[in-house]
Amino acid sequence: MLRKQLTIILFCLFLGNLAQAAPLTIEITQGVESALPVAIVPFGVEGARKPPDDIAKIVSMDLARTGRFDPMDEKDMLARPSAPENLKFQNWRLMQREALVIGKVKHESGDRYAISFWLFDVYKETQLAAFNITGTESGFRAVAHKISDIIYEKLTGEPGAFSTRIAYITATPDKKDKLQKEYSLWIADADGFNPQILLKSKEPVYSPAWSPDGQKIAYVSHERGKQQRIVIQEWLSGARNITTMPLNGRQSSPAWSPDGKKLAFTNHKDGNAEIYVLDLSSKNVQQITNHWAIETEPVWTPDGRSIIFTSDRGGRPQLYKTSANGGAVTRLTFEGVENARAAVSPDGNMIAMVTAIRNDSTNRLEYKIAVMESATGYLSILTDGILDESPSFAPNGSMIIYATTTRRGRGELAAVSVDGSVKQSLAYEDEVREPAWSPLNNK
Amino acid sequence: MRILSKLSVALVSAVLLLNGCGTTGEAEQEQGAVAGGGAAAGTAEDAAAAAATAPTAEAQPVEQPKERSPLEEGLLAQRVVYFDFDSSVVHDDAMPMLRAHAQYLASNGTNITVEGHCDERGTREYNIALGERRADAVRRILLANGVSASQIKIVSYGEERPAALGHDEQAWASNRRSELMY
């Protein structure tokens, strides 16, 4: 087993009720042996005003969390250059570092800082990147994540997903009656920082879905008359709109089309769930599926031409595919007792899902996250939980975040790389579920 | 619980006799078991009340649909229908209870919300659809027994509103349910 255990414990120092929704710990439970040894040197500080955050530390954490990098511990560094002219490559070769990042922060005026950084290949003694970025006090962590994105892309050839966000739901049990819960919808940075609450409700809230421009979130709420309805909320302004459909029934399971112009959803009527598509500007609704069985959990393929969904028309839930205009239906999954809740990778090559497998020793169904190659149908199971659900791809396709229930019944979040080699767990104070990773352009 | 179950069996049997429903003893015992496991507290109280006042009920031959008969009260106190895993089939043993509710609702014109619920297994949105199907199965029985469509509202909470905490077969069984709320 070429595996390497590496652990990062992150203590979040938030004040007030925000602390509840920030992860208490982020732990890399499985990394790769071939993780690239890098060194992110603490950035030099110029000017009297001390910057609000340690950029090198944030970047090191970001890179380490992917499991693909092994950042050097700051206290083991022999030197701390902050400009290329002071750099001696042999110091870093001695420490067997392959890539090196140095930089400096200069206070300009008000809450503005000028940040410069350089990325080097230690063995080739070449500069791979050099950037100047301006940042504000409040946006300092965002600048650090931007730097992580640049470094990640230069070293892996793929875009980073550090400047993204994750939406999720927490369910806090009432102190007196544990069956009563308060549901909250949150958005936090991809590293769990800056959590902000979008909605609090005594009624269930579920199925959060980002619009492709990252400006809005659709979700299901039971607030009006207690029946399920789809709400579209602009997350920056907080403006909310309960979607009214020209249909009888109750709606759930929203999914934005890749161009953001349409919303696929499930309409529940007379005990039957069918998939429809709402044109958001014309408000026209088109029925996509028509079958007595359950059809739900629609997702779009990235080309916008097809919809993948869950149906129990074969007896148990499995994934099926149809055109975005409806019509013929093809079954996609055949392995496992059940397969449901598809998520399509950004390039369309992979379909993640919840797969149910019977554990022969307990005779119980166990729910795990699996990915299937769209082209070949080859299925691999990525996780070993008993009740894993809600897979969501990072917008660069590298990781899948999902909800897991620990053996003691606690709801946590976890992430796994698409090849299964890297695993991380994110423990929260409250029961947390249904993570949804934002698109890249969510500013 | 054993005493409770016996009381419930006696009660259910009495109702069946009064209603003239011919069923086997085996089915009656199953009904007893369900009533004992389901609305336990309510059943105990109402069974006691039923036992105390039953002769009065028998002595009044006049039909008074606006008032619940004490025996009917025993069935009406049960509000939960249980289901098998990934199924929305209402078991025969829930029928007397649903018929009693239907009769009461039809004669009083009361509105009802039928909730559908699931255990935690399976995905959330699939469970919303399954809970909807369970609530609808109950709705159809109420309709077939004289309740008008405009009286019934259905809502599915899927796995969001469990009746029992826990992650074992016992908790799952009590969470796979439809509740009659009125």
Interface residues (C-beta under 8 A of the other chain):
Chain A: K178 L179 P204 Y206 S207 V220 H222 G225 K226 Q227 Q228 R250 S252 S253 T266 H268 D270 G271 N272 A273 I294 T296 E297 T310 D312 R316 P317 E338 A340 R341 V354 A356 L365 Y367 L387 E389 S390 T405 G409 E434
Chain B: D86 S88 T113 E120 R121 G122 T123 R124 E125 Y126 I128 A129 L130 E132 R133 A135 D136 A137 R139 R140 K153 V155 S156 Y157 G158 E160 R161 P162 A163 L165 G166 H167
